[in-house]
Amino acid sequence: VQLQASGGGLVQPGGSLTLSCAASGIIFSSEVVAWYRQPPGKQRELVAFIVSNGRTMYQDSVEGRFTISRDNAKNTVYLQMSSLRPEDTAVYYCHANNNWGQGTQVTVSS
C-alpha cells in the first residue's frame, strides 16, 4: 500500500490550496480516508475524513473552510482548503487502513 500526498505550498492568509492523496494497493472507496496535520511543535491532529458512503466529518476549526472529497475513478482523495489562516500551517498527511502518506507542507504566511 502506498499513499502519495501532494499539493502543499506557501499561500497568503485568505488563500486556497487543494491537497491530493493518490493511492495504490488500496481502494479508497472501501475505506475511511482521513487528512491529519501536524503544526510546528504540536501533535498530529485529525482534520477531516470521508467514509465509504461519502459521509464526511471535519475538525471544528476547519468546518466551512475545508472540503474533503473522493474521486473513485482516480482512487484519489482531495482536501480543498480555503480562507486559509496562519494557524493552518502544518505538515498534512493522508491516512487510510493504518497507512500514512509522506506528508506535504502547507505554510500560510504573508
N, C-alpha and C positions, 0 to 999 in steps of 0.2 A: 504494500500500500504506500502510495506517495501522494502528498498534498503539496501543491505548489501555489504559494501566495504571491501576489504581485499587486502593483498599483499604488504603492505608497509614494510619499514625496513631501516636498515643502509647499505649504499653502498659507496664504494670509488668513487672518481671522475673518470669518464670514464666508470663506470659500468652500469649495466642494472637491471631493475626491471619490473615486469608486475603486474599491479593492476587489480583487478576484481571487478565488481559490479553485484551482483545477485539480481533479483527482484522477488517479489511475489505480486500479486494483480494488476499487470500491465503488459502489453505485450510490451516489448521493441521494437519489430519490427514495432509497430504502433506509436512510439513516437520519439521525439527528445531527445536523451540521451547525456548528457554532463558531462565532467570532469572539475571541478574547483579546484583551490588550494588557500590556504591562507598561504603565507610566514610569518615568525615571525614578528610581529609588523606592518604588512601590511594588506591591504584589500583583500578580496577574489576576485580572477580573473578567467576568463574563460580560460581554457587550450585547449579544443578540444570538438567537438561534432559530432554526427553522426545522420543523419535523416533517415526516414523510407525507403527511396530508396537506402540507403547505402552511399550517399554523405557525405563527411567528410570535416571539416574545423579545422584549427589549429591557435593558437596564433603564431605570427611571431617567438618568441623566441624558440619555440619547433618544428617548421616546419623542417621536415627532420630527427628529432631525436625521436619523439614520433609517435606512430600509434594507432589510436582508431579503434576498430573492434567490431563486434557483432556476437554472436553465438545464432541464433534463437532457436535452439533445447534446449539449456540450459538457454535461457532467461537471458543471461549474456553479459555485455559489458566489454571490456578489454581496458587497456591503457598500451601499451608496450613502455617502456621508455629506451632509450639507450643513450650512450655518456653523461651520467648524469653529471651535474655541481653543485657546491655548491649552486648556486642561484636557483636550482630546489628544494631545501629544503623547505618543506611546509607540511601542512595537506591537503590531497587530498580528495575531495568529489565528489560523483556522484550525478546527478540531473536528474529528469525526471518528467514531468507533475506536477510541483510545489511540488515535494517531494525530500528531501535530504537524502542521506545516512549519516552514522555516522562519516565518515572521517577516513582516515588512514594516519599515519605519514610516510613521506619519508624524510630521512636525508642523505645528500650527504656530506661525510667528510672523510678525510684521518686520 
